[in-house]
Amino acid sequence: MFDRRLVGKTISRIAAASAEQITQELLSDVPLQARVVGVTGAPGAGKSTLIGRLAAHRLRRAAALAILAIDPSSPLSNGSVLGDRIRMGSISEDPRVFIRSLPSRSAQDGLTENTAEIIAALDSFNFDEILVETVGVGQSAYAVRTLVDVEILVLTPCTGDYVQAMKAGIMETADIYVVNKADLPGADRVAADVLAVLQHRTNMPPVIQVRIDDAHGLMQLSAAMDRCFAAQSTPGIRQDRRRALRRFMTQKLIERRLHAVLHGLPDRIWNDPLSDCYRRAMKEVISTLAR
């Protein structure tokens, strides 16, 4: 069993680390063992409650399970209401479960800073599965796709127009589509809309309706996850994912270093012509990255 205090301290340290600290002190390789699941969707779709029920079901076979829940940060105060644990019910007290809520901070992709490094750290503690709940997202926030083995997109009834709006973005990336709160009117319509959007895909992903008063949909979801894990277990697919994840982690670190360099430049240089601003900024970026 994992050391809860040590896991918590490790996550806190990585979550607060700068890009320089990550590269100089905390850089670890991509996750290799744990099965990583991303749960994403619009605000109010019931992601936290669904994760709580799903985790309780998955614990029947998992020795240890980690949940990383990301909440939006205020653009004014940087504060965040980290209330996901409340919606996860009795599993929050289960000794086999580690739950950590984190603010999104400056991240704009539904994740938080250093998400990939946090997942890698959780993997080092030998969790069987890691569930990542994104901030409530819209059409283009699908960065979680690169970080996980299986991506679950959660929708709710009465979101037919929203499904159409998302079809060019996040609707294209998920492995499993869940119509949550399917006891409400309109669930069949949303499922039909999703199937219509996905009809061009070579391998049609499952579209599953989940109800709070019936475990059948939850069991279907868990079985669909197992099928996805099995399909992605070949050495070639695993290696492709490792390469994509290393590229993503490298890109994010460079972007953060770039942001820090630009933020540190004196205000007076922005009075210069754009071409001069660009050359000055690039000189600083190259000098910083070379160190």
C-alpha positions as CSV (number, residue, x, y, z in Angstrom):
1,M,0.0,0.0,0.0
2,F,1.2,3.5,-0.8
3,D,2.5,6.0,1.8
4,R,-0.3,8.7,1.7
5,R,1.8,11.4,3.3
6,L,4.8,10.8,1.0
7,V,2.5,10.8,-2.1
8,G,0.9,14.1,-1.0
9,K,4.2,15.8,-0.3
10,T,5.6,14.7,-3.6
11,I,2.6,15.9,-5.5
12,S,2.7,19.3,-3.7
13,R,6.3,19.8,-4.6
14,I,5.9,19.0,-8.2
15,A,2.7,21.0,-8.6
16,A,4.4,24.1,-7.3
17,A,7.7,23.6,-9.2
18,S,8.8,26.0,-11.9
19,A,10.0,24.8,-15.3
20,E,13.6,25.3,-14.1
21,Q,13.0,23.2,-11.1
22,I,11.3,20.5,-13.2
23,T,14.2,20.3,-15.6
24,Q,17.0,20.6,-13.0
25,E,15.7,18.6,-10.0
26,L,12.4,16.8,-10.7
27,L,12.4,15.7,-14.2
28,S,11.2,12.1,-14.5
29,D,10.3,9.9,-17.5
30,V,6.8,9.3,-18.8
31,P,4.4,6.9,-17.0
32,L,5.1,3.2,-17.9
33,Q,3.0,1.0,-15.7
34,A,-0.3,2.6,-14.5
35,R,-3.4,2.7,-16.7
36,V,-4.2,6.4,-17.1
37,V,-7.8,7.6,-17.8
38,G,-8.8,11.1,-18.6
39,V,-12.4,12.2,-17.8
40,T,-13.4,15.4,-19.5
41,G,-16.5,17.3,-20.5
42,A,-18.4,20.5,-20.0
43,P,-18.9,22.2,-16.6
44,G,-21.8,20.6,-14.8
45,A,-21.7,17.3,-16.7
46,G,-21.2,15.3,-13.4
47,K,-17.6,14.3,-13.9
48,S,-16.7,14.1,-10.2
49,T,-19.7,12.1,-9.2
50,L,-19.2,9.7,-12.2
51,I,-15.5,9.3,-11.2
52,G,-16.5,8.5,-7.7
53,R,-18.8,5.7,-8.8
54,L,-16.4,4.5,-11.4
55,A,-13.5,4.3,-9.0
56,A,-15.6,2.3,-6.5
57,H,-16.3,-0.2,-9.2
58,R,-12.8,-0.4,-10.5
59,L,-11.5,-1.0,-7.0
60,R,-12.9,-4.5,-7.1
61,R,-9.8,-5.4,-9.1
62,A,-7.3,-2.6,-8.5
63,A,-5.0,-2.6,-5.4
64,A,-4.5,1.1,-5.4
65,L,-6.1,4.0,-7.4
66,A,-5.2,7.7,-7.7
67,I,-7.6,10.5,-8.7
68,L,-6.2,13.8,-9.9
69,A,-9.1,16.4,-10.0
70,I,-8.4,19.8,-11.6
71,D,-10.5,22.8,-10.7
72,P,-10.6,26.2,-12.5
73,S,-8.7,29.0,-10.9
74,S,-10.0,32.6,-10.8
75,P,-8.3,34.8,-13.3
76,L,-8.4,37.6,-10.8
77,S,-7.5,36.0,-7.4
78,N,-6.0,32.7,-8.7
79,G,-8.2,31.1,-6.0
80,S,-10.0,27.8,-6.6
81,V,-12.8,25.8,-4.9
82,L,-11.3,22.3,-4.6
83,G,-14.6,20.5,-3.9
84,D,-14.3,17.4,-6.0
85,R,-13.7,15.1,-2.9
86,I,-17.1,16.0,-1.6
87,R,-18.8,14.6,-4.7
88,M,-16.8,11.4,-4.6
89,G,-18.6,10.0,-1.6
90,S,-17.3,7.1,0.5
91,I,-14.2,6.4,-1.7
92,S,-12.5,9.5,-0.2
93,E,-12.0,7.5,3.0
94,D,-10.9,4.3,1.3
95,P,-7.2,3.5,2.1
96,R,-6.7,2.2,-1.4
97,V,-7.6,5.6,-2.9
98,F,-5.5,8.7,-3.2
99,I,-7.5,11.9,-4.2
100,R,-5.8,15.2,-4.9
101,S,-7.5,18.3,-6.2
102,L,-5.4,20.9,-7.9
103,P,-6.1,24.4,-9.3
104,S,-5.6,25.0,-13.0
105,R,-3.5,28.1,-12.3
106,S,-2.2,29.5,-15.5
107,A,-3.0,26.4,-17.7
108,Q,-5.5,27.0,-20.4
109,D,-6.0,23.5,-21.7
110,G,-8.3,22.0,-19.0
111,L,-5.3,20.7,-17.0
112,T,-2.9,22.3,-14.5
113,E,0.8,23.1,-14.6
114,N,3.1,20.1,-14.5
115,T,0.2,17.6,-15.0
116,A,2.3,15.2,-16.9
117,E,5.0,15.2,-14.3
118,I,2.4,14.7,-11.5
119,I,1.1,11.7,-13.4
120,A,4.6,10.3,-13.8
121,A,5.1,10.7,-10.0
122,L,1.9,8.9,-9.2
123,D,3.0,6.1,-11.6
124,S,6.2,5.8,-9.6
125,F,4.1,5.0,-6.5
126,N,2.7,1.9,-8.3
127,F,-0.9,2.9,-8.5
128,D,-2.8,0.5,-10.8
129,E,-4.9,3.2,-12.3
130,I,-4.8,7.0,-12.4
131,L,-8.0,8.9,-13.2
132,V,-7.5,12.5,-14.3
133,E,-10.6,14.9,-14.2
134,T,-10.1,18.0,-16.3
135,V,-11.5,21.4,-15.7
136,G,-14.9,21.8,-17.4
137,V,-13.8,22.3,-21.0
138,G,-15.1,23.4,-24.4
139,Q,-14.4,22.6,-28.0
140,S,-10.6,22.9,-28.3
141,A,-9.3,21.9,-24.8
142,Y,-8.2,18.3,-25.6
143,A,-4.6,18.3,-24.3
144,V,-5.6,15.5,-21.9
145,R,-5.7,13.2,-24.9
146,T,-1.9,13.0,-25.0
147,L,-1.5,12.2,-21.3
148,V,-3.9,9.3,-21.0
149,D,-4.4,5.8,-22.3
150,V,-8.2,6.2,-22.4
151,E,-10.1,9.5,-22.8
152,I,-13.8,9.6,-21.7
153,L,-15.9,12.5,-22.8
154,V,-18.9,13.1,-20.5
155,L,-22.1,14.7,-21.9
156,T,-25.5,15.3,-20.4
157,P,-29.1,15.5,-21.8
158,C,-30.2,18.8,-23.3
159,T,-26.7,19.4,-24.9
160,G,-27.5,18.5,-28.5
161,D,-26.4,21.9,-29.8
162,Y,-23.3,21.7,-27.7
163,V,-22.5,18.3,-29.3
164,Q,-22.7,20.0,-32.7
165,A,-20.5,22.9,-31.5
166,M,-17.8,20.5,-30.2
167,K,-17.7,18.1,-33.2
168,A,-14.6,19.7,-34.8
169,G,-12.6,19.6,-31.6
170,I,-12.9,17.5,-28.5
171,M,-15.6,15.3,-30.0
172,E,-12.9,13.9,-32.3
173,T,-10.5,12.7,-29.7
174,A,-12.3,10.6,-27.1
175,D,-12.2,6.8,-26.9
176,I,-15.5,6.5,-25.0
177,Y,-18.6,8.8,-24.9
178,V,-20.8,8.8,-21.8
179,V,-24.2,10.4,-21.7
180,N,-24.4,11.0,-17.9
181,K,-27.6,11.7,-16.0
182,A,-29.4,9.5,-18.5
183,D,-32.5,9.4,-16.3
184,L,-33.2,13.0,-17.5
185,P,-35.3,13.6,-20.6
186,G,-33.3,13.9,-23.8
187,A,-30.6,11.3,-23.2
188,D,-31.5,9.3,-26.2
189,R,-31.4,12.4,-28.4
190,V,-27.9,13.2,-27.2
191,A,-26.7,9.7,-27.8
192,A,-28.1,9.8,-31.3
193,D,-26.4,13.2,-31.9
194,V,-23.1,11.7,-30.8
195,L,-23.4,8.7,-33.0
196,A,-24.2,11.0,-36.0
197,V,-21.1,13.0,-35.4
198,L,-18.9,9.9,-35.1
199,Q,-20.3,8.0,-38.0
200,H,-17.3,8.7,-40.2
201,R,-14.8,7.1,-37.8
202,T,-13.3,3.8,-38.9
203,N,-13.8,2.2,-35.5
204,M,-17.0,3.5,-33.9
205,P,-16.3,4.2,-30.2
206,P,-18.9,3.2,-27.6
207,V,-21.6,5.6,-26.6
208,I,-22.9,4.7,-23.1
209,Q,-25.8,6.0,-21.1
210,V,-25.2,6.1,-17.3
211,R,-27.9,6.6,-14.7
212,I,-27.4,7.3,-11.0
213,D,-30.1,4.8,-10.2
214,D,-28.8,1.9,-12.3
215,A,-25.3,0.3,-12.3
216,H,-25.7,-1.3,-15.7
217,G,-24.3,1.7,-17.6
218,L,-21.4,2.0,-15.2
219,M,-20.6,-1.7,-15.8
220,Q,-20.7,-1.1,-19.5
221,L,-18.3,1.9,-19.1
222,S,-15.8,-0.2,-17.1
223,A,-15.9,-3.0,-19.6
224,A,-15.3,-0.5,-22.4
225,M,-12.3,0.9,-20.6
226,D,-10.9,-2.7,-20.3
227,R,-11.3,-3.2,-24.0
228,C,-9.5,0.1,-24.7
229,F,-6.6,-0.9,-22.4
230,A,-6.3,-4.3,-24.1
231,A,-6.3,-2.7,-27.6
232,Q,-3.5,-0.3,-26.6
233,S,-1.3,-2.9,-24.9
234,T,0.8,-3.8,-27.9
235,P,4.5,-2.7,-27.8
236,G,4.2,-0.6,-30.9
237,I,1.2,1.4,-29.6
238,R,2.8,1.8,-26.2
239,Q,6.0,3.1,-27.8
240,D,4.1,5.6,-29.9
241,R,2.4,6.9,-26.8
242,R,5.6,7.3,-25.0
243,R,7.1,9.3,-27.8
244,A,4.0,11.5,-28.0
245,L,4.1,12.1,-24.3
246,R,7.8,13.0,-24.2
247,R,7.2,15.5,-27.0
248,F,4.2,17.0,-25.1
249,M,6.2,17.3,-21.8
250,T,9.1,18.9,-23.6
251,Q,6.9,21.3,-25.4
252,K,5.1,22.4,-22.2
253,L,8.4,23.0,-20.4
254,I,9.7,25.1,-23.3
255,E,6.4,27.1,-23.4
256,R,6.7,27.8,-19.7
257,R,10.3,28.9,-20.0
258,L,9.2,31.1,-22.9
259,H,6.4,32.7,-20.9
260,A,8.9,33.4,-18.0
261,V,11.4,35.0,-20.4
262,L,8.8,37.3,-22.0
263,H,7.3,38.2,-18.6
264,G,10.8,39.1,-17.3
265,L,11.6,41.5,-20.2
266,P,11.5,45.2,-19.2
267,D,8.4,47.1,-20.2
268,R,10.3,49.7,-22.2
269,I,11.3,47.3,-25.0
270,W,7.6,47.0,-26.0
271,N,7.8,50.6,-27.1
272,D,10.1,49.5,-30.0
273,P,8.9,48.4,-33.4
274,L,7.5,44.9,-33.6
275,S,10.6,43.6,-35.5
276,D,12.9,44.9,-32.7
277,C,10.7,43.4,-30.0
278,Y,10.8,40.0,-31.8
279,R,14.5,40.0,-32.2
280,R,15.1,41.0,-28.6
281,A,12.7,38.4,-27.2
282,M,14.2,35.7,-29.4
283,K,17.7,36.5,-28.3
284,E,16.6,36.2,-24.6
285,V,14.8,33.0,-25.3
286,I,17.7,31.4,-27.1
287,S,20.1,32.5,-24.4
288,T,17.8,31.2,-21.6
289,L,17.2,27.8,-23.3
290,A,20.9,27.3,-23.9
291,R,21.8,27.6,-20.2
